[in-house]
Each structure stands twice: as structure tokens, then as C-alpha cells.
Amino acid sequence: MQSLSAKRVLDLTGSLLLLLLFAPVLATTYAVVALTAPAAAICRRPRAGLYGEPFQLLGFHRAPPAPRGPRIPRGPHAARAAAAGRALRRLALDGLPQLVNVLRGEMSLVGPRPLPLEDTGSTALTCGRLTVKPGMTGLWQVSRRSGLPWDEMLLLDLEYVDTHCLAVDLGILARTVPAALTAHGTR
């Protein structure tokens, strides 16, 4: 039997504890999304995992942003869905179902964010980040999250690939909590 790595033990322990801790939040969020979303409460998005292996990234359904241009009247259901989607993103709750991806071994708690399949093989930078499991949080999320340009994000991901170890992961996890609580860098 192959022994579990320290990173996998952290992923299993952390995801199980977080699922238990956030169970009431997950249930409440699921109910709110199910009542307001125009589609299923949990959505699945194809993403590239370790070595580009495809998997289905789980997340709570968020209403798409309103289109730019002339304002088209929307009903109360659409307004509630948009407000719920904004709240999910601002509070970083939309990604909580990814804890199941971590439990399954498709993701890690810490690593580069999983890219859509079409964005994975275009450059050496994007291919280099596929040599570790994608994560729920990573170096660029705690640096400034979505406020970084694409190239800087890729360079931070590659820095993580080159330097990752249990101590780095624990440091990123510790920095993720205040970043998520303050919604630092989210749009």
C-alpha cells in the first residue's frame, strides 16, 4: 500500500473538517441558490487537473452578470438571482463545493487555480502549472486575488510549482482566511 503524502493528508483532513464546519452554511447556501438560480444549484465546469487531466469543477450556480448596453427589464426572479450571485462571490461561498473535489483527489486545498480546458496548453507557462494538482486557493489569490494581470498570475503559479511544500501550503492557507473574510481583490 502506498503511503499518503503529507499534502494529501492535509487535503483530506482539511476538506473533511471544513465540510463539517461549513455544513450549515453549505445547506443554507444550497437552499438560497436553489430558490433563486435559473438552473441547478450546483454547477459543474470542465477544468484541467493534474497533467491536464479533465475533471468537473463543482461550485454553486451564480447568475451571470447583467449584459452591458441598453437595460433590458428583468423580473424579480432575475434580480434575486443576480443579488444572490453577487453575495456568493463577495463572501467566497460559491467555491465551497470544491471541497468535494479536494476529497475526491481531483484538487488540493492549495495550488494553481484550475483553468478551463481551452486555456491550458497555449504556452509553456500554462503547461508548467499543470505539474501540480490545482487548488482552491493559491499564491496569486492571497497576493491580490483577481486584481492581477494574467501573466503575473501565471508567474506566481509557477513560483508555487517550484517552491511548494507543506510549510508553503500552510502559510498560504493562513493568508487565505483574512483574504476571503475581507473579500480582498474580488470583483
Residue pairs with C-beta under 8 A, 6 or more apart in sequence:
4 12
6 166
7 108
7 166
7 169
8 105
10 109
10 166
10 169
10 170
11 102
11 103
11 105
11 108
11 109
12 102
12 103
14 102
14 109
14 173
15 99
15 100
15 102
15 103
15 109
16 103
18 96
18 99
19 26
19 99
19 100
19 103
22 96
22 99
25 93
25 96
26 96
26 97
29 60
29 88
29 93
29 96
30 41
30 42
30 60
32 84
33 41
33 60
33 61
33 84
33 88
34 41
36 63
36 77
36 80
36 81
36 83
36 84
37 61
37 62
37 63
37 81
37 84
37 85
38 63
38 77
38 78
38 81
39 61
40 61
41 60
41 61
42 58
42 59
42 60
42 61
42 97
43 58
43 59
43 60
43 61
44 56
44 57
44 58
45 56
45 57
45 59
45 116
46 54
46 55
46 56
46 57
46 116
46 117
47 54
47 55
47 56
47 57
47 114
47 115
47 116
47 117
47 134
48 54
48 114
48 115
48 116
48 117
48 119
48 120
48 130
48 134
49 55
49 106
49 107
49 114
49 130
49 133
49 134
50 130
50 131
50 132
50 133
50 134
51 130
51 131
52 117
52 120
52 121
52 127
52 130
54 117
55 101
55 106
55 107
55 114
57 98
57 101
57 107
57 114
58 97
58 98
58 100
58 101
59 94
59 95
59 97
59 98
60 88
60 93
60 94
60 95
60 96
60 97
61 85
62 84
62 85
62 88
62 89
62 94
63 78
63 81
63 82
63 84
63 85
64 85
65 82
66 74
66 82
74 82
85 94
87 93
88 94
89 186
89 187
90 183
90 186
91 183
92 180
92 183
92 186
95 136
98 107
98 136
99 136
101 107
102 108
102 109
102 136
105 133
106 133
107 114
107 133
107 134
107 135
107 136
108 132
108 133
108 134
108 135
108 136
108 169
109 135
109 136
109 137
109 169
109 173
110 135
110 136
110 137
110 138
110 160
110 164
110 168
110 169
110 172
110 173
111 132
111 133
111 134
111 135
111 138
111 160
111 164
112 129
112 132
112 134
112 135
112 138
112 140
112 157
112 160
112 161
113 134
113 135
113 138
113 140
113 141
113 157
114 134
115 126
115 129
115 134
119 126
120 126
120 127
120 130
121 127
123 154
125 151
125 154
125 155
125 158
126 154
128 157
128 158
128 161
129 154
129 157
129 158
129 161
131 161
132 160
132 161
132 164
137 172
137 173
137 176
138 156
138 157
138 160
138 172
139 156
139 157
139 159
139 160
139 172
140 148
140 152
140 153
140 156
140 157
141 176
141 179
141 185
142 172
142 175
142 176
142 179
143 156
144 184
144 185
145 179
145 184
145 185
145 186
146 185
146 186
146 187
147 185
148 156
160 168
160 172
178 184
179 185
